[in-house]
Amino acid sequence: MRRINFTMDEETVSLLGSLADQFYGGNRSLAIRAAVESLAAHSGHAGWIITGFTPIEIESETQCHCCHEAFLPGATLFRPVFEKGVSPTALQELPTGPWLDCSKCAGGHL
């Protein structure tokens, strides 16, 4: 995770808060991520976007990729399904390593 500071006008702050409350349990970070992913999906994005999730029953203790909450064996987490953009370098930019999201974080992507 990385913290980024930026300034928004009051109308944007209000809209962000409303969207976060309505769709993301008040999590403004998830609301911003969804907005950026949506913008990328609709503007000829060059990299990768998450288009869905596949449920996975985990076999060992695992953390959510986004919120880092720990889950015990037998829990169901969700592996993202990526869609490639138009960039010729997209294959080199595909996220690597284990990536499983909990239901709360996976819901924030779509």
N, C-alpha and C positions, 0 to 999 in steps of 0.2 A: 504494500500500500504506500501511497505517496500523497502528501497533503499539498493541495494547490490553492492559493488564495486569489480570489478575483472579486471584483465589485459588480453588483447587479442593481438595476433600478428597483424601486419598491414594487412596481407591478409584476416584475419577473420574480422577485422574492415571494410575493403573495401567490403567484401561479405555481411556483415550485413547491411551496408548502402545501397548497391544495392538492396537487397531483401526488405528492409524497404521502399525504394523509389518506387519500382516496384509494390509491393503488399499491402503495409500498409500506404500509404500516408506519408511516411517518419518517421513513428512511430517505432523506434527501439525496444521499449519495446514490442509492439505487435508482431514484427518479432521474437524476442527471445522467447516469450511465444509460438508462433506457432511451432517453432523449437523444444522446449522442449516437447510440446504435441505430436508432430509427433514422436519424439524419444521414448516417453513413449508408444505410440500406436504400435510401431514396435519392442518393446523389452520386451514383456510380462509384461506390466505394472501391478502393484499391485492394484492401486486405481481406479480412475475414469477419463475418458476423455470425452470431448464434441464431440458428433458425428453429431450434427445438432441443429437446432433451430425451435421453434414453434412461429409464430407471435402472439402477444397479444395486443389488443387495451386496453390501460390503462384507468381507470375510475377516477383516482385522480392524482395529481402531483406526479411524480416519478423520481428518479434519475437512470441513467445508473450505473450498478454494477461496471463497469471498469473505465470509465472516469468521472463519477459523474455529467455529464451534466444533467440539470433538463429538464423534459418534461411535458407538460400540458395534461389534460384529452383529450382523442381522438387520441393521438399519438399512433403509433404502435412501440412497443419494442419487443424484442425477448427473449423467455425463452429457456435456453439451454436444450438439451436432452443428458443425460449422458449415457455412456456405462461402465458397471462394469468390472473391471479387474479380476485378478485371486486370489487376496488376500482374505483369509477367514475373514479378518477384514474390507473389503471394505464397507460393509453396515454401519458400524459405522463411516466411513470416508466420507460418502456422504455429499456434501456441503448442508448446511441448510440455512433457511431464504430466503427472497425474492432475486431473482437473475434475473434481466432483463437487457439485453444489448441493446444499440442503434445499428442501422444498421452498423455504422462504426466499432464499437468494435466487433459485432457479425461476421462481415466479416473477421476480423483479426484472429478469432479462426479456421476458416476452410480453 
